[in-house]
Amino acid sequence: MADQTGSSLPDRVVTGAVVHHGATGVGLGGDLEHLAPAAAAALRLLADAIRKGADHCDVVEAIKSAGIAEAFADVFDAAADKELGSLPDDDPFDFDIRLAADNLSAAASDIRRAISPWI
């Protein structure tokens, strides 16, 4: 396969994605609308690389080395912690908030349990 420079490199896959960042910064709403789609696009690029001839074992090893599964689970853990942090002082056992936090925490556990045995 020829890369963008015209040379033939059969073990190299050229692909790319463009993400435009907002001006307000992460945490303030600007970049958040782009971060999740960018993360999804990065994973799709890895899948595309395999379809275009990259060694699937190398891609899986790169995912494992990068800790992508753990990072994905960390997003849900952080959301669960944030949800628990929003418990009102007058009702620290608010059912709806605790249920949402438990569901987010369970999602993190499910991600770890589903992905970890495979990589």
C-alpha positions as CSV (number, residue, x, y, z in Angstrom):
1,M,0.0,0.0,0.0
2,A,1.3,3.4,-0.8
3,D,1.4,6.0,1.9
4,Q,0.9,9.8,1.5
5,T,4.5,10.2,0.4
6,G,4.1,7.7,-2.4
7,S,6.4,5.0,-0.9
8,S,5.1,1.5,-0.5
9,L,5.0,0.3,3.1
10,P,2.9,-2.8,3.4
11,D,3.0,-2.8,7.2
12,R,1.9,0.8,7.6
13,V,-1.7,2.1,7.4
14,V,-2.2,5.8,6.9
15,T,-5.4,7.2,8.3
16,G,-6.5,10.4,10.1
17,A,-9.2,12.4,11.8
18,V,-9.8,16.1,12.3
19,V,-11.3,17.5,15.5
20,H,-12.0,21.2,16.0
21,H,-11.8,22.4,19.6
22,G,-14.0,24.9,21.2
23,A,-12.6,28.1,22.8
24,T,-14.1,27.7,26.2
25,G,-11.9,24.8,27.4
26,V,-12.4,21.3,28.9
27,G,-14.8,21.3,31.8
28,L,-16.5,24.5,30.7
29,G,-18.4,22.9,27.8
30,G,-16.3,23.9,24.8
31,D,-14.2,20.8,24.2
32,L,-16.4,18.2,25.9
33,E,-18.7,18.1,22.8
34,H,-15.6,17.1,20.8
35,L,-13.7,14.8,23.2
36,A,-16.1,11.9,23.2
37,P,-16.6,11.8,19.4
38,A,-12.8,12.1,19.1
39,A,-12.3,9.1,21.4
40,A,-14.8,7.1,19.4
41,A,-13.2,8.2,16.2
42,A,-9.8,7.1,17.5
43,L,-11.1,3.6,18.2
44,R,-12.8,3.5,14.8
45,L,-9.5,4.4,13.2
46,L,-7.9,1.4,14.9
47,A,-10.7,-0.8,13.5
48,D,-10.2,0.7,10.1
49,A,-6.4,0.1,10.4
50,I,-7.1,-3.6,10.9
51,R,-9.5,-3.7,7.9
52,K,-6.7,-2.0,5.8
53,G,-4.1,-4.6,6.7
54,A,-2.6,-3.7,10.1
55,D,-1.8,-6.6,12.3
56,H,-4.7,-7.1,14.6
57,C,-2.5,-8.5,17.4
58,D,-0.4,-5.3,17.3
59,V,-3.5,-3.1,17.5
60,V,-4.9,-5.1,20.4
61,E,-1.5,-4.9,22.2
62,A,-1.5,-1.2,21.6
63,I,-4.9,-0.9,23.1
64,K,-3.8,-3.0,26.1
65,S,-0.6,-1.0,26.6
66,A,-2.5,2.3,26.4
67,G,-5.0,1.2,29.0
68,I,-8.0,2.1,26.9
69,A,-10.4,-0.2,28.7
70,E,-9.3,1.2,32.1
71,A,-9.6,4.8,30.8
72,F,-13.1,4.1,29.5
73,A,-14.1,2.7,32.9
74,D,-12.5,5.6,34.6
75,V,-15.0,8.0,32.9
76,F,-17.9,6.1,34.4
77,D,-16.2,6.0,37.9
78,A,-15.6,9.7,37.8
79,A,-19.2,10.3,36.8
80,A,-20.4,8.1,39.7
81,D,-18.1,10.0,42.1
82,K,-19.5,13.3,40.8
83,E,-23.0,12.1,41.2
84,L,-22.4,11.0,44.8
85,G,-20.8,14.4,45.4
86,S,-24.1,16.1,44.5
87,L,-26.0,14.5,47.4
88,P,-27.7,17.2,49.3
89,D,-26.7,17.8,52.9
90,D,-30.2,17.4,54.2
91,D,-30.8,14.1,52.4
92,P,-27.5,12.2,52.0
93,F,-29.4,9.0,51.1
94,D,-31.3,10.4,48.2
95,F,-32.5,7.4,46.3
96,D,-32.4,8.9,42.8
97,I,-28.9,10.2,43.1
98,R,-27.6,7.0,44.7
99,L,-29.3,4.9,42.0
100,A,-27.6,7.0,39.2
101,A,-24.2,6.7,40.9
102,D,-24.7,3.0,41.4
103,N,-25.6,2.5,37.8
104,L,-22.5,4.5,36.6
105,S,-20.3,2.5,38.9
106,A,-21.8,-0.7,37.7
107,A,-21.1,0.4,34.1
108,A,-17.4,0.9,35.0
109,S,-17.3,-2.6,36.5
110,D,-19.0,-4.1,33.5
111,I,-16.5,-2.5,31.2
112,R,-13.6,-3.9,33.2
113,R,-15.1,-7.3,33.5
114,A,-16.1,-7.5,29.8
115,I,-12.9,-6.2,28.3
116,S,-10.1,-7.3,30.7
117,P,-10.3,-11.0,30.0
118,W,-9.8,-10.4,26.3
119,I,-6.8,-8.1,26.4
